[in-house]
Amino acid sequence: MREILPWLHHRVARDGACGLVTVIGTRGSAPREPGAAMAIDIAGAVVGGVSGGCVEADAHARAMRALSTGIAERVGYGPGGELGGISLTCGGQVEILVERVDESTFPGLAALHEAVAAGGPATVAVTIEPGAQEPGHRLGQRCTIAGGRQYGVALRDDMFTMDFAPVPRMLILGSTPHVAAMAEMGRFLGFAVTVCDQRPVFTTQARFPGAHEVVVARPAAYLDAEIRRGRVDDRTVVLVMTHADGVDVDVLERALAGDQPLGFVGALGSSATASQRRAELRRRGVGEAALEMLVSPVGLGAAGRLPQEVAVSIAAQLVATGHAKAGGAERVLGPTGAMVLQG
């Protein structure tokens, strides 16, 4: 939902209404997770998606109908063409909510858009009444998500909720071509990317167009300041790519020895370099439990050395690590038997 929210807000403000299709439940191998969404304007233009492509056409037609009638509906799709000859080739099941979005059905849309755009936490909830021939009643409001809670969804008691946590940060320490490629990849993955290095001639926005922020400062001092300001959390990714041993170890010491656990701490380099760094970190008093957090050499071990190849390797590891963590999330069955995730 996050990626289509600006478009949805703009179209509702411009045209007065928009169609919205949201995945509210899945079971088995489904192409998109709960919370995935597709918006359709009054001209039929579309943004986003709710499947791998197998149900988009039917969902689009239903959204256009909802735009006209104002009647929301819940629709389930499964393997074997159970609904209208439409089959999910992945073998799973998907349940969607199709609705008309306007000022009356989604009075909090502007506030939600403002909160998410500002980087703050927000929650949107949809009251769903099975079988009711009337628009779904959607309520959006700004709220605080306690404990740095990650983006999550839930479907219980005819209420579907989505939490929008602030965009997770990626702090890349260094100013090399590998950093430039990683900044582009980090932005692509949805992180708010900061590049930091102490050499001003190399640390410019022009060299790192993928970064949202470029900071000229000593990397270890910058990371320490961000930790003290509470601007990192357990979703923050720290990548040490300065390629200068003394600087690297200083940053890693600060990243691993702090009271605030980080989401991922990785360092570029060879296996021999990684071993030497660990030895120096032990000498500086970093404990074994903290050292277990360090991923070095970072990346999935791809043989490529080009900056783009290294960035893809690191990105793949981040995605794999993220899914491994998400695998521990509680899974429950919604009222219709659709499986949903609890953040």
Secondary structure by P-SEA (a helix, b strand, c coil): cccaaaaaaaaaaaccbbbbbbbcccccccccccccbbbbcccccccccccccccaaaaaaaaaaaaaccccbbbbbbcccccccccccccbbbbbbbbbbccccccaaaaaaaaaaacccbbbbbbbbcccccccbbbbbbbbbcccccccccccccbbbbbbcccbbbbbccccaaaaaaaaaaaaaccbbbbbbcccccccccccccccccccccaaaaaaaaaaaccccccbbbbbccccaaaaaaaaaaaccccccccbbbbbccaaaaaaaaaaaaaacccaaaaaacccccccccccccaaaaaaaaaaaaaaaaaaaacccbbbbccccbbbbcc
